[in-house]
Every structure is written in C-alpha cells, then in structure tokens.
C-alpha cells in the first residue's frame, strides 16, 4: 500500500499504463487496417473512377485453376504433353494448397511457367484433334484472360500494401509505433 502512495511510483505506473494502452490501441487499429488491405486480395478493389469493384486476385486464381484442370485433362491424352501436363497439375495442386498470399504468388508463378511450357509444346503438335484443339484454345483464353486481370489487380493491390507499409494510410505516430506494436502487415502479391 505504501508503494501506491509514493508519488514517483504512481507517475511511473501511470506512464507505463498509458504506453501499454497506446501500444495496444495501435496494435488493434493497425492489424484491423492490415486485414482490410489484405481483404482486397480476396474481395477485389473498388474502382472509384469506373464505379465498380474489380475482380479479386483470388477469384482469378480460382478461374485459372479451373482452366488448368480442363487443360491437363486433355493434355494427358497426348504422350508429348504428359510430362509438362504433370508439372502443370502439380503447380495447380500447390496453388490450391497455398495458405498465404506469398505462397499463392509463388504457386501462381510456377503454374504460369508450366502452362506456358504446355502451350509451347502444343504449338508444335500436328496430331491434335479438332475438338481437343478447340477445348485447349478455350482453356488457354480463360487462363490468359484471368492472368491479365491478375496483372492489373496485382498492381492496384500492391499499391495498397505499399501504402500500409510506408505509413501513408495512417498517422505518423502510428507509423513510428508500428514496430513496437507487433503489427502483422499485409502480404504483397509478387510473382517470383
């Protein structure tokens, strides 16, 4: 009890409580803001100029994954494509298993490389049936269209992440305290 009546101790205790409360508030606020930024990856970014929400990167990755499934199903019927189709299938599986945005970016990069490898081989094949050629073309267009949307959305998303990381989206005080507040920043989507 005597300790609480000591004026110096009371001041130190008050300051310590104020600092802890401030750090806790910064932690909660910035983690919520980081979550809002990361949600743009899954929900899409609102385009104020056009007045609509851009398709999300995650939805386009799913669209690419679906196209790859059909593509691999057909490619496996051709011995020249089997090895590359297996690489593509494994890259798709890695994308489906990816938990973080960084992991999804790495898996997407592998999938894109394997897909391009398949299309390079297909361009040299004469033995494709007309039906399979049409189906592969359709899957390729779907895959490429989704890749184009990903490239556009990726740039916008990464600008939002950069805004969080350099403190443009919150106060200077919060930016200074961020390292002390154990804030988990949003992950950028960067193809390796």
Buried (B, 14 or more C-beta within 10 A) or exposed (E): EEEEEEEEEEEEEEEEEEEEEBBEEBBEBBBEBBEBBBEBBEBBBEEEEEEEEBBBBBBBBBBBBBBBBBBBEBBBEBEEBEEBBBBBBBBBBBBEEBEEBBBBBBBBBBBBBBBEBBBEBBEEEEEBEEEBEEBBEEBBEBBBBBBEBBEBBBEBBBEBBBBBBEBEBBEEEBBEBBEEBEBEBBBBBEBE
